[in-house]
Amino acid sequence: MSRIKAVIDTNIMISAAFPKGKLTVKLRDMIADEVFILVTSKKILAELYRVLHYEHIQKLFKPSKQDIDGFIGLILEKALITKEKYSIEKIENDPDDNMFLTCALEGNADFIVSRDPHLRNLKQFQRINIVDLKSFLEKTPV
């Protein structure tokens, strides 16, 4: 059986970078253990890196440079990074969210895991299921 492929949105990745609850600890462990194939893109990685440096994130989590570099390093080591050959313009209210759809389609992902209502309201894109973290973890065999 092939492993599930999933694109994880930036907010959930921030939670996985500094896991506090059972769900985010489990997600980070699953990424590290390659339980599923994390699919991402340079655009998503750039956004993640930028958001990790936001003032409110710095105040909330107080990450060191090593914490941030270590998490980005984990992603670079474990993830399938797409080539960004496509451009999808499905979400008009928040065009930045289209990068997750583009990445998922190009990476042949099974899931997009997101808290974002612009994505979640779609429920599905092509054959890709858009779910919250709890649903994703329930559907992913460990």
C-alpha angles and dihedrals in degrees: 000000000000120000121257116257119217140177111213118205122235098256092054091044089054088053090050090050090059103023116194105156132055093257097053093043088052092048093051091048091049091052091048092046092045092234087155132014110260109214119200142149139222089257092053092046091049091051091047091051091047094048092048086063097049113124095240091050090049091050094045100046103017092212120189121227086254091054092053095041090047093053094045088047091053090052093047090050098046107030134089104231115208124223095235094230095147137061121204123190104189103124111063099173092060110015092183088070090066089079089071092052091046093049093047093049094046093044092048090236124183094207144025109205112206148147091201112114092212089063099031093053089062089061088189137023117196098321095327116114116222110210143158121256096261092053092047093052090048091053096045115087113224 
